[in-house]
Every structure is written in C-alpha cells, then in structure tokens.
Amino acid sequence: MRFPKPLKKGDTIAIVAPSFGATTEPYNFRFNEAVRRFKERGYNVKIGECCYKSDGLGISTDPKTAAAELQKYYLDPKINAVFSCGGGELMCETVSYVDFEKLKTAEPKWFIGYSDNTNFIFPLVTLCSIPAIYGQNAPGFGKPWEQSELDAWNLLEGKSFTVSGYPKFQNPDVDSEDPLSPYILTDKKELVSYIPSKNGNTLKLLPPDEKLEFDGTILGGCLDCIVGLSGTRLENVCRFNEEHKKIIWVLESCDYNPMDIRRALWHLKESGWFKNAAGFVFGRPLAAFRQEIMGVNQYNAVTGILGDLGVPIVLDADIGHIDPAMPLIIGADSKISVKNNEIKIEMNIL
C-alpha cells in the first residue's frame, strides 16, 4: 500500500462532488460552514464546480463531468487532499469514467468520504493500492467538532492512527432543525460480539469481561455499494486476497433491509471474497436498524451467513450512517481490541 503524506497547515484541500453536491439545506449551510472551519485551521480550499450542481440523476451532474472533476483534482500536484461533498445514490456511474490506471502511478493523497463514496474508495484501494479514509463527507465538518471529527482530522494530519468507540449514538429517528446542531446522543452503544466456538463452525457471544483481539488489513465500506462493484472491472479483491493474508472486513449498510444484508453477504461469500477474513466489524445499519422481516434481523442476517467462517464478528460498532462514526483507513494494517463494550482500532501506515 502507498500511503499519502499527512496534511499540514498551508496545504490545499479540494472538495469535489462525484455523488451529491451541496445545493439543498441543511447540506449547503453545513458545507459553507465546513469550508470556513477548514480555512480557519490554516488550509486553502478549492471547491469543484460540481459541488453546486444538481442537474444529475442520483448524483450532482452527469457522470462524465463529475468523474473529470474528481480525477483532475486527485491528479493535481497542487492539491494535497480530496474531500467528497456528499453521499448519494449513483456514484457507481461516475467511477466508470475514472481512469484508475492513471491514479495507480499518481502521488497518493488522502481522499475522505463515506456511503456512496465507497464506489471510489474501494477501487482506489483494491486496484491502485492507495488507502483512503472512510469518514465524514465535507458538510459533516460544518457542525461543532466532537470526537469523531477530531479523530478524522487526526488521521488526515497524521497525529493519531487509533480510534475508539463512542459511549452514545444518535437514534436515526431523532433530528434537529438546527443545521449545525451537535449530535443528539440518545442511545447507549451496545456492541454485540461473537467469537468462534471450539469447533470453529459456530459462534458464541463474547463474555463482557473477556478480551477479543484480531488483526489484519482493513477492507470494506458501504455494503450496498460493494455488492454493486463485485465482479466488475472496478474491484480486484482476488489480488487483494493474494497480497493480504489476513483481512478485516469493515462493513455497514444504508438502504438495505435485513433480507438485503443477508443476500449481499451470501453473494460476497460465494464469490470467494471472505477466504482470508480474519474478522468482521459491522456498523449499525440505517434502514435495517432494529428491523425484523420474517425472522431475519440485523444480527442473524450477518451471523447466519458468516458464522461458519471461524472468525470473530463485532456488530453495532460506531461505523457508517448512524452518528457518531469512527473514521477508518481502508487499506491499513490494523489491530482491533474489544472488551467490556469498548472497541479500539489501531491502524498502522508504515
């Protein structure tokens, strides 16, 4: 893996919109406030034109234009990091027009975004061997910074590569009319962790006072997007499995219900993607959160498919669409520790 250089004051951040732009509220307000905060911290900011476009279908504008903007700024030697303006629905169409062969030989730089941005992060990691940060989109930095935003900035600036879970999270049914509201922390985080039984073919719950540790290279993102990429020219998990003998799959879901999650994991498992899995960490799913369909819920959707792989599975971690979320370096060799409802992820970029 070719790791980007850390950001430093005076560097230039480009914000692009390969998925949604920031043309509606509250995103536009948050976006402008985020830009102000970046400048306040001593950074120059270059805003791509697509950030202010909304003539596209499921993305900011037509895919060719959005891809050209993303590629231009990523390849520009005067740009030190690229932030995504937002998530969306059809960024898969944008990345069809990105020349990943050119990116392979480019100077690596940090790209940060989540959700639909998996469509760029996953090929960047598996095709180009360039890590990226699965973390806040640009407007997410517009609100008052809490630990999750500080964690992301520490990764970008190279100050710390360790993140830990947060005590509480914001129930997805809760919202605020204030576009710059801090997180409304309503629910206590409760990890659900499984370890292999002695025969290795079944799972048992991790006792609260027992410590679980596993290590490997982080790979993953939004499951909804990853399934769409599987089997296309925009992923090379086969090569990634050859080069990384232990992989920690970090996954979360936005729109999938429990049945969708179960089908998606079955598909990836049967495609051979999990043959080198050293463990799994799943974020709280958004649409499937506390949902059950014909006996299938957010837990057995996972354990029913992956339970016979003989590796640990951690569920309901602070990753993804339910805030706050730990930012993670996709492509980093990492160690994960879980004990007493706490999770710590130590990432290594050497």
Order of alpha helices (4+ residues) and beta strands (2+ residues): beta-alpha-beta-alpha-beta-alpha-alpha-beta-alpha-beta-alpha-beta-beta-beta-beta-beta-beta-alpha-alpha-beta-alpha-beta-beta-beta-alpha-beta-beta-beta-beta
